[in-house]
Amino acid sequence: MANKMDDIINFQTQKNLDITNLDYIEQEYKKFQSTDPSLSSEWKNFFQGLEFSKVLFNSKGGNLDLKSLNFFKLIQFYRNYGHLKAELTPISLFNKTLRNEKQIDLFNISNFQLTKEDLDQSLLQTLKDPLLPKGKAKDIIAHLENSYCKNISVQTSSCKPEVREWFYNQMENNPFTLNSEYKKQILSNLIKAENLEKFIHQRFLGAKRFSIEGVDVLIPMLDLGVKFSLAQGCEEWVIGMAHRGRLNVLSTFMQKDVEETLNLFINSDTESHNYTGDVKYHIGHSSNIETTQGSFHCSLSFNPSHLEAINPVVCGQARAKQRFRKDTLKRKSVIPILIHGDAAFVGQGVSSETLQLSFPKGYTVGGSIHIILNNQIGFTTNPEDARSTRYSSDLGHSIKAPIILVNADNAEACVKAMKMAVDFRQTFGEDIIIEVTGYRRFGHNEADEPRFTQPELYKLISKHPTVKTIYGKQIQNIVSEEELKKEEQKIANHLQETLDKIKSPNYKYVPNKEKPNHLWEKYISGTEEDILKPCHTAISKDTAIQLIKYLSKEPENFNLNSKIKRLLDKREGNLNNNIIDWPTAELLAYASLRQEGISVRLSGQDVKRGTFSHRHAVFTDQINNKEYNPLREINLNNGEFCVYNSPLSEFAVLAYEYGNSVVDPSFLSIWEAQFGDFANGAQVIIDQFLSSGEQKWNRYSGLVLLLPHGHEGQGPEHSSARLERFLQLCAQGNMQVCNLTTPANLFHALRRQMKTNFKKPLVIMSPKSLLRHHKNISTIDDFCSSGFKEILEEPNLVDPKKVESVILCSGKVFFELEELKLQAPKKNQNLCSIIRIEQLYPLNITQLTSYINAYPKLKKIIWVQEEPKNMGAYSYINIALQNLLNTLGLNHIAFEYAGRPAMASTAEGSSSMHLKEQKRLLLDALKKAFVI
């Protein structure tokens, strides 16, 4: 031991070790010698390096043993690059890129200055590596060939040392064996998957189903993956996948009644539902899969054809489910399973955005398992045109995720990959990627002819045996050919009997209505009329005062920024003057909800402070950088307040929050854009999920979007949240769109989200300059004695009987109009009433009618907006108002427009141009209204 300790001492300077700790070092070294599992990876790596150093220097003269060094390099080359030699593709045509002679030659021992004679020696006899077999160098090479160069391999060179070590152990020293029951189960899954595809192909010729054939092995991977997950303490999967293979996954893996699946090809109408529905290969499903180990819940999320968009949605759903299971530390109970196509995963930017959500604490889910179904073609596009990387999974290197590469024709290797993925995820709590390389047996869809563009490939595919056939022959000693055919016939008979039943004249399809999760039982769909019903959102005055006092309190033993201290003092001063500003109203809404046991999650770029330095939901100690969250520290029942600065992403983060909102209605989920202009970076989520998810999939969401909006001379990228686009999406009571101008209305709108028996997205055009406008205030009574007000009449109006014109507007332009109007002669001021619409959709026609009827001398209505004429709310209001005037028989009342002309861009590029145009439109409005 003394000699070994001398060696350790010699290393101490280089390794920054303290010689005074020799007893401790000796203790750790004993652990290394006995392969004690409690030894940390850092010490293990250190002692392995020490052992290797003994190989480099022999005891006689200290000469460098280059043979051993070169052989060690060869070992590491196999571990890092064995995949270059692995047989990963079922179709030989792709070997020219995936496994060619040039790549195989990289493993030639001569490249490592080794000879055939060297291979008969024991080159690593003094290096203790439990993963490598003892013996000659050639035996070690054979072991590495078998571990990394067959039908399964790994990429771990970008991973952390402990991850690489874990995979070395899995690949080299952990033989994967399946008992006969598991092998039968794999074959049974393959039989079911293939026979369902063939049956549909024959009975519904040319019908789109987006077949799984060529990557059929996904079904046994998922089926056995459930068992592996249960063994590792997981209770639930949330699955996201595109259209390919979806129907097979639903019927074969998720045990959805095949009658429902076949019926989709015959009776595809959704008249029996109260929603419009979606195509069959977008449908989601939830089921409890019963196993000998217990029940396991799986949810396959509904999704559009926008590839990869579902990924961050699923992550948000998984996070909410983990929270519901009170698993917010280890996050082992729920695993997101994300199934990708090779072209889409690497081609769609949201894939990268979603990967970047893996580690930030506000978005981590404890790791996702990614399965890339690489059929080596994207519609008609070849791999070399679809990406710039060797593998589509190479994107995973950006987060140091391990990647397992596997051949889709080797069913057991694919199942092994799934087991490793589950074990890794539950061990490390990080993302892992499996790339299953297979092929696509037919065209992009079954009506498409792939030989137009890939004739050589499809000539090979047409002759290639299915994985069921390959595996059936492989385990003939367990399942005979006769037993296999008997099983196939049984499945075929069941499918035919089911189809005959569906086609019978007396058959009436009764959809299996999914019972809502108990969290959602009390919620209804909700109509425009429901949204417009009064909702009690007020709080008591005592409660408001108590909460604002707390929000104005300086934390103890905390080095507060002096400007924050002034902000708190101002907040308290406002309270003493009976007024509340916008930032205080927002925080008061959250605090009051928390007091009622309702949780709030606020997410987005820079939301802790707020882009405009207005919110300050979190304080930062000026000395030690510690954070203080007043709303979290406050002792209020069981409600939580979670606020997270997000990565600089709109698409993935909004999708994540949408996923969160469709799982848990007890949380108020809010996403704020840095500027509303950037919300269109998430347009796919707004269009395909937020605005239409209820009508397509009967999935409710109460997500709130805060989108800073308003023309203030900051140019075309910082002026418009594209209000017109949201209004264009509005129909069937699908969401609420507001352009708020009072703190009280913000307060009531946010609280209303949690007080109704329906859930609708709420889109708020939130202010920027108005945040500090001296008139953008509410009295404390506005929070305590009333609720949300969809329409607000001008407070300075004296006599409605004198009004001859009405200015209708929405948003901050009201304050500019009011200020200019008050400069006019008194007699002219009463000729016009300025009415601001706080909630544009659904528009409260009843309330608007009452205002119009209150002005007996009304001659003209002018719609005023800052936005260009082809943007903003003008087109929407024009239709609504003309219909209203026709209904009321008031066609004699003129309707005019005042605002910017139609423009290609949202705003002027310079402040001076903005001011000039703003002044023009305001004067134009008041001239048309007889005021000036």
ABEGO torsion letter per residue (X at the ends): XAAAAAAAAAAAAAAGBBAAAAAAAAAAAAAAAAGBAABBAAAAAAAAAAAAAAAABBAAAGBBBAAAAAAAAAAAAAAAAAAAABBABABAAAAAAABBAAAAAAABAAAAGBBAAAAABBAAAABBBAABBBEBAAAAAAAAAAAAABABBBBAAABBAAAAAAAAAAAAABBBBBBAAAAAAAAAAAAAAAAAAAAAAAABBGBBAGBABGAAAAAAAAAAAAAAAAAAGBABBBBBBBABGAAAAAAAAAGBBAAAAAAAAABABAAABABAEBBAAABBBBBBBBBAAEBBBBBBBBBBABBGAAAAAAAAAAAAAAAAAGBAAAGAABBBBBBBBAAAAAABAAAAAAAAAAABAAABAGEBBBBBBBAGBBGABBAAAABABABAAAAAAAAGBBBBBBBAABAAAAAAAAAAAAAAAAAAGBBBBBBBBBBBABBABAABBAAAABAAAAAAAAABBBAAAAAAAAAAAABBAAAAAAAAAAAAAAAAAAAAAAABAABBBBBBBBBBBAAAAABBAEBAAAAABBBBABBBAAAAAAAAAAAABBBBGBBBBAAAAAAAAAAAAAAAAGBBBAAAAAAAAAAAAAAAGBBBBBBEBGAAAEAAGAAGABBBBAAAGBBBBAAAABBBEABBBBBBBBBBBAAAAAAAAAAAAAABAABBBBBBBABAAAAAAAAAAAAAAAAAAAAAAGBBBABBBBBBBEBAGAEAAAABAGAAAAAAABBGGABBBBBBABAAAAAAAAAAAAABABBBBBBBBBBBAAAABAABBBBAAAAAABBBBABBBBAABABAAABABBBBBBEAAAAAAAAAAAABBAAAAAABBBBBBABAOBBBAAAAAAAAAABAABABBBBBBABBAABEAAAAAAAAAAAAAAAAGAAABBBBBBEBBBBABABBABAAAAAAAAAAAAAAAAAAAGAX
